[in-house]
Amino acid sequence: MVNAATKVPAKNVTEAAVRPSARKAPAAKKSAGPAFTAKTGKEITATFDDTVGLTAEVAAALAAGNVNILAGAGYSASGMQRKATFTLIVDDLVRAKKALEKIGADDVQDSSVIMVEMANKVGALERISTIIANAGINIYYFYSTTSSGKTATCVIKTEDDKKTIKVLSQS
């Protein structure tokens, strides 16, 4: 057993091991058959003045417009800007845009993303992100959720979504 007073000598660490830019993505692990599916999708992003109750207002406006939220994130940097941003995958972009503009969205935009459905297992995100990294593609952001407990959906935005779909489909 080791106690707090025990000192362990530091391992010899090279500069390349500590510099983030020198990291190399690990090799993607092969599995027996596809453990995921990847397809293009659309997300909508809206910016609002940040106020108490804004999430409830956004959710109510989308519900009133008969828009189903399939995935999403909402956040506020507040402080100096006092702005909140909602990024959502919805079942109807046109109705969602109208609903969000109706309640005062400052800016509403849609963009393409990649939606990857995968097994909800340890290492699933590692496998997908390693395939993308090994293809030399930068991931700008991702967010994910599980719906049934058995599968997870990950929304990914990369510098080259078409190439990403291609390399994922070949894996």
VMD Tcl script that draws the C-alpha trace (Angstrom):
set ca {
  {0.00 0.00 0.00}
  {1.21 3.52 -0.81}
  {0.72 6.37 1.61}
  {0.81 10.11 0.96}
  {4.38 10.42 2.25}
  {5.71 7.92 -0.31}
  {7.43 9.56 -3.25}
  {7.50 7.83 -6.59}
  {10.24 8.87 -9.03}
  {8.90 10.64 -12.11}
  {9.05 8.71 -15.37}
  {11.27 10.04 -18.12}
  {8.80 11.96 -20.31}
  {9.81 13.27 -23.70}
  {8.76 16.69 -24.93}
  {6.69 15.08 -27.69}
  {4.64 13.24 -25.09}
  {3.53 16.46 -23.41}
  {3.05 18.78 -26.37}
  {-0.54 18.49 -27.66}
  {0.54 19.27 -31.23}
  {2.89 16.30 -31.21}
  {0.18 13.78 -30.28}
  {-0.69 11.20 -32.86}
  {-4.09 9.56 -32.96}
  {-4.03 5.89 -31.96}
  {-4.79 3.31 -34.62}
  {-8.48 2.60 -35.05}
  {-9.54 -0.76 -33.68}
  {-11.11 -3.12 -36.19}
  {-14.31 -4.86 -35.18}
  {-16.47 -7.56 -36.63}
  {-18.77 -5.48 -38.85}
  {-20.03 -1.93 -38.58}
  {-20.69 -0.83 -35.02}
  {-22.09 2.48 -36.21}
  {-23.90 4.26 -39.01}
  {-23.10 7.77 -40.21}
  {-25.31 10.12 -42.19}
  {-25.60 13.81 -42.85}
  {-28.07 15.84 -40.87}
  {-29.06 19.46 -40.29}
  {-28.93 21.45 -37.11}
  {-30.35 24.85 -36.32}
  {-28.57 27.40 -34.14}
  {-30.34 30.40 -32.62}
  {-29.02 33.21 -30.44}
  {-31.12 35.15 -27.93}
  {-30.70 37.72 -25.18}
  {-30.15 35.60 -22.06}
  {-33.07 35.75 -19.65}
  {-34.53 33.63 -16.88}
  {-36.95 31.13 -18.38}
  {-35.45 31.25 -21.88}
  {-35.06 27.46 -22.18}
  {-38.72 27.00 -21.24}
  {-39.72 29.69 -23.77}
  {-37.70 28.05 -26.57}
  {-39.10 24.61 -25.73}
  {-42.66 25.97 -25.61}
  {-42.30 27.81 -28.94}
  {-41.02 24.68 -30.66}
  {-43.76 22.54 -29.11}
  {-46.40 25.06 -30.21}
  {-44.94 24.87 -33.73}
  {-45.22 21.06 -33.58}
  {-41.42 20.71 -33.83}
  {-39.78 17.73 -32.19}
  {-36.32 18.27 -30.68}
  {-34.20 15.21 -31.48}
  {-30.96 16.44 -29.88}
  {-29.62 19.71 -28.65}
  {-27.52 21.91 -26.45}
  {-28.16 25.29 -24.93}
  {-25.65 27.49 -23.19}
  {-24.98 31.02 -22.08}
  {-21.67 32.79 -21.89}
  {-23.52 35.60 -20.07}
  {-21.04 37.82 -18.27}
  {-20.38 40.62 -20.71}
  {-22.38 39.40 -23.72}
  {-25.59 38.31 -22.00}
  {-26.38 36.01 -24.94}
  {-27.62 32.43 -25.01}
  {-27.18 30.00 -27.87}
  {-29.31 26.97 -28.68}
  {-28.06 24.34 -31.12}
  {-30.71 21.79 -32.01}
  {-31.43 18.85 -34.25}
  {-35.14 19.08 -35.04}
  {-37.57 17.21 -37.26}
  {-38.60 20.31 -39.24}
  {-36.10 23.13 -39.84}
  {-38.58 25.49 -41.51}
  {-41.12 25.34 -38.67}
  {-38.34 25.55 -36.07}
  {-36.87 28.67 -37.67}
  {-40.29 30.37 -37.75}
  {-40.97 29.45 -34.11}
  {-37.60 30.74 -32.92}
  {-37.82 33.97 -34.88}
  {-41.33 34.53 -33.49}
  {-39.93 34.63 -29.94}
  {-37.10 37.01 -30.83}
  {-34.08 35.00 -31.90}
  {-31.32 37.45 -32.91}
  {-29.79 35.07 -35.40}
  {-31.04 31.74 -36.73}
  {-28.88 29.62 -38.99}
  {-28.82 26.03 -40.11}
  {-25.80 23.96 -41.04}
  {-24.96 20.44 -42.05}
  {-23.58 18.01 -39.49}
  {-22.84 14.31 -39.28}
  {-25.05 12.11 -37.17}
  {-23.40 8.89 -36.03}
  {-25.52 6.23 -34.39}
  {-23.40 3.76 -32.47}
  {-23.55 1.19 -29.73}
  {-23.61 2.72 -26.27}
  {-20.35 1.05 -25.25}
  {-17.06 2.05 -23.72}
  {-14.71 3.21 -26.49}
  {-17.36 3.95 -29.14}
  {-16.52 7.66 -29.37}
  {-12.81 6.81 -29.32}
  {-13.24 4.56 -32.36}
  {-15.17 7.16 -34.38}
  {-12.91 10.08 -33.47}
  {-9.77 8.03 -34.18}
  {-11.00 7.14 -37.67}
  {-11.66 10.84 -38.33}
  {-8.30 11.93 -36.89}
  {-6.38 9.31 -38.86}
  {-7.95 10.72 -42.04}
  {-6.45 14.11 -41.12}
  {-9.84 15.73 -40.48}
  {-10.36 18.21 -37.64}
  {-13.47 17.87 -35.48}
  {-14.83 21.33 -34.68}
  {-17.33 20.10 -32.09}
  {-19.50 17.20 -31.09}
  {-22.33 16.45 -28.70}
  {-24.08 13.21 -28.02}
  {-26.79 11.44 -26.11}
  {-28.21 8.00 -25.58}
  {-31.84 7.36 -26.20}
  {-32.55 3.74 -25.34}
  {-29.45 2.95 -23.39}
  {-28.33 0.52 -26.10}
  {-27.47 3.11 -28.74}
  {-26.01 6.59 -28.71}
  {-26.31 9.35 -31.27}
  {-23.34 11.64 -31.72}
  {-23.61 14.87 -33.70}
  {-20.27 15.89 -35.19}
  {-19.17 18.96 -37.14}
  {-15.87 18.64 -38.97}
  {-13.81 20.70 -41.36}
  {-14.85 18.31 -44.17}
  {-18.14 16.53 -43.53}
  {-18.24 14.83 -46.97}
  {-14.80 13.30 -46.50}
  {-15.73 12.30 -42.95}
  {-18.84 10.44 -44.12}
  {-16.70 8.68 -46.74}
  {-14.01 7.52 -44.32}
  {-16.58 6.43 -41.75}
  {-18.50 4.45 -44.36}
  {-15.29 2.67 -45.38}
  {-14.46 1.64 -41.79}
}
mol new
graphics top color blue
foreach p $ca { graphics top sphere $p radius 0.5 }
foreach p [lrange $ca 0 end-1] q [lrange $ca 1 end] { graphics top cylinder $p $q radius 0.2 }
display resetview
